[in-house]
Every structure is written in structure tokens, then in C-alpha cells.
Amino acid sequence: MAVQISSMVDSRTRAEIEADVIADYRAASPRSAALHEAARRVMPGGDTRTVAFHAPYPLSIAEGCGCRIQDADGRTYIDLLNNYTSLIHGHGHPAIVAAVTAHLPHGTAFPAPNEAQTRLAEILVDRVASVDMVRFCNSGTEAVMNALRAARAFTGRDVIVKMEGGYHGTYDDVEVSVHPDPLDPLSGPDHAPRGVLGTRGVPANTVENVLVTPVNDVETVERLMRERGDDVAAIIIEPVMGAAGMLPADHAFLEALRGLTLEHGALLIFDEVMSFRLEPGGVQEHYRVRPDLTTFAKIIGGGFPVGGFGGRAAVMEQFDPLRPAPLWQSGTFNGNLITMAAGVAAMDAYTPGEVARINGLGEQLRAGLRELLADAGVRGTVTGYGSFASVHLGVDKVRSYRDAARSDKGLARLMHLSLLLEGVFAAPRLMMCTSTAMDEAVIDEALGGFRRALAGTLPAMTG
Ligand SMILES: Cc1ncc(COP(=O)(O)O)c(C=O)c1O
């Protein structure tokens, strides 16, 4: 799969290549540009989702079908992002469409329980060994917020420990050290990171109750728990960190977290908002470490807004309104019929066989990406697990958030735009995932796009 380098020597500088790619992107997407300008007049940045923004402007997507999406200019892309991992079946899966359209004419949301909600709850309880009971909400952010509230109420403590670089949504308490600059002295040294507010507007004293520790560093978290363990309500971690760069935690690290939380009377929360897709019972099934609480979102709503959290009955029963001083958890659209019906259809179609199949496609993708980088002589590494893949350019090894943060973000942005020009839709940070709408030929096609994008930018990538 050697990268084809034309006989004409490409002598452009990195800045010239970047300018050429941006010019090509603008030329290919005039309608997206016009729609972006119109959107900017009524929405800051032209959208309601900061993560989806990238320069010079994001594409406006008009429709999706299976593993492909089409932009407003009529160009088609292989969707290797699947709405940030949430569309496990790609777009328009017949069973989900059938479930939703069957319900739509008869009402969408009622201030009362519905049968589909119980069915989806049963599916999660059946699949995830550590989950006795669940509740639903409308986003992963809310799921995390409720799980932390449950842990604080259960333990009577306020302090939360999270991983540096861990993304758990936009709730204030988890907007700490999400993407801190490792070079900023305020972030602290590698093995003793300090909590840094993730965005302006989060109360400054949030960092008093939210402590951070590096993933896969047992010594540091042991020290932290020795010092503060008896104040800690919960440690929260994504077993495979998504936004930090698709980084699987070491088994020994998760076991250490389990041991430390038990020792100090704290709860262990696995945020499986992204990683639930990686094994039939969530990626905790692979690690064989049993958390007290698990958060869900993304795939469990079949493409509709959703969140869920569940775990040990003793912790979850705090939400039972028949109990004295129950925990309050509500939301106008929680457990709405359409999301629940779509979620049931999506989960029913996500059989263990399909999980294994798209994990295999993920392996094909990661192996192909590694081969392409090596053949082209481009410094970089590929991380991931199962159906996840992420490319980090300009670094050789990524095991922690700080390793990933030291990658060349400018090259990632250049590769991202080049991939779009080659018909491959990935995240601007080069995060990708497979879906059940794909097969091996689609992965080969995507790798072909990556090969062309590399060839077209080679002096920048190797310079
Ligand atoms: C691990 C993790 N937790 C929580 C969230 C927040 O979920 P949502 O965007 O549905 O609020 C995300 C979103 O990407 C996530 O990846």
C-alpha cells in the first residue's frame, strides 16, 4: 500500500500546502460557506456545538444514508465519525426508521412512563453485569451530572476525582482539565497535574472539589487517594478515553481504581457514553472490573438525544420517590417514546456478532492507517480499541492525555481538511469509528482517501 509520490517533486512549504488545501476546500463547498455565513448572523459561530466547528467553516450536511453523508454542495463522504460515535448503525437503519415511524402519528412524549422505556432499561440491565437499575435523561452530560449527584448523596462527600484530559460533557464539575496545555505551568507537572478550569464561566472554586490525576499512572492516584481519599465521593473515568485520543486504560490501572475506591469508601464510575459500543456489555466486560455506576448516552438512543445512568441497586434506589428524602431527577423529555423506541431497535440490532464485526473493521482501519503512515515515512501513531481509531501526527507513542496533547494539531487540521476533499468525514482531531453500515470494502475505500490525502500533503507531513 505504498503512498504514491508523483514524479514531480513537490517543493511547496507547509504554509503553501495549507493555503492550497483551504483554497480547494472553499472551492468545493460554496453552498456550505454561504449557509455558514447565514448561520453566523443568528448563532455565534454559526452553530450550537463548539466541537463541530473547524476553520475555515464546517460543511453543512444535508442528508445521510447508511455509512455515507452528503453535504449541501452535493458531495458525498464516508461517515467515519457517526455523530461522534453515536450512530452505531449509520444513517436510516430500517429497523430504527420503522420503530420511530410506527410511533410518530400516535404521540411522542407524555408526562407518564411508557413500555419502551422499561424495555430499553431491561436491555441495559441484561447487558451490563454491574447495572441493576437505570434511569434515563437526554444527554451524556446529564447522565454524568446525575451519577455524580448519586455518588455524593450516597457517600455524603463532595470531592470527585477525574482523569486529566477526561471529557464527561459540559457540566461545570467535569469541565476541569479537559484539554489543559501541558506546557502551561498552571497545569502542574506530568505526575502531579493540577485542576485547570476547562472553560471560562465555571466557578473558580470548582477545582476545590474536583481533583485530577493522569490515566495509567497508578502511583499518582495512590498518592492522591492517600492524601484525600476519605473526602472522595467518586472516581470517574472513561475506560477507553475518547476525546483525549481513544486511549484504552491499562487493566492494572482500572483494578487499582477499584481497589482504592473500595478501600476509601468511594464509588467508582465508568463513563461509558462512548465506550459502551465496544463490547456487548460495555467495555467494562472486557476489563472485568465492576464499577458502582455507569453512564450511557450516544448509541442507546438510536440516533436521538439520550442519556442514561445505572448501577448498584443500593445507589440507584436513592432516586425512588417512595423512599425518604429521595434524590430529584427529572426532565421534560426523559424517556420519551421516540428515543426509547429508537434505542430499543438500535440495541436489538447491535448483536454480539455485529459488535465483533465492526470491532474487526476498526482493527482493519487501525492497521491500514499504521501501514500508510509507515509507508509514507510520516511520524505518527494510531490509537484505539474495537471500533475506535485515532491518528496522532508528530508523536511516536500515546499512552496518556499529555502524550496526545503533544501531537501536532496543525497537521491534524490539515489532514482533516484533506480527508474531506478526498471524501472521508472524520473529526477535526482525526478521531474515527466504524458502524454496522460498513464493510471491509468501505474501510479500504476510506484508507484510499487517507492515502491520497497523505500523498497530497506529504512535504508538510514529513517536513
Ligand atoms: C465520555 C463522554 N461522556 C459524556 C459526554 C457528554 O455527552 P453529551 O454530548 O450527550 O452530553 C461525552 C460526549 O461526547 C463523552 O464522550
The ligand as a MOL file (V3000), in Angstrom:
LIG
                    3D

  0  0  0     0  0            999 V3000
M  V30 BEGIN CTAB
M  V30 COUNTS 16 16 0 0 0
M  V30 BEGIN ATOM
M  V30 1 C -17.2420 10.0290 27.5830 0
M  V30 2 C -18.2760 11.0920 27.4020 0
M  V30 3 N -19.0330 11.4600 28.4480 0
M  V30 4 C -20.0020 12.3790 28.3240 0
M  V30 5 C -20.2430 13.0020 27.1340 0
M  V30 6 C -21.3200 14.0250 27.0110 0
M  V30 7 O -22.3840 13.5130 26.2700 0
M  V30 8 P -23.4110 14.5080 25.5540 0
M  V30 9 O -22.6880 15.1640 24.4260 0
M  V30 10 O -24.5350 13.6160 25.1200 0
M  V30 11 O -23.8330 15.4920 26.6030 0
M  V30 12 C -19.4790 12.6470 26.0080 0
M  V30 13 C -19.7180 13.2790 24.7030 0
M  V30 14 O -19.0120 13.1190 23.7500 0
M  V30 15 C -18.4730 11.6760 26.1560 0
M  V30 16 O -17.7000 11.3080 25.1280 0
M  V30 END ATOM
M  V30 BEGIN BOND
M  V30 1 1 1 2
M  V30 2 1 2 3
M  V30 3 2 2 15
M  V30 4 2 3 4
M  V30 5 1 4 5
M  V30 6 1 5 6
M  V30 7 2 5 12
M  V30 8 1 6 7
M  V30 9 1 7 8
M  V30 10 2 8 9
M  V30 11 1 8 10
M  V30 12 1 8 11
M  V30 13 1 12 13
M  V30 14 1 12 15
M  V30 15 2 13 14
M  V30 16 1 15 16
M  V30 END BOND
M  V30 END CTAB
M  END
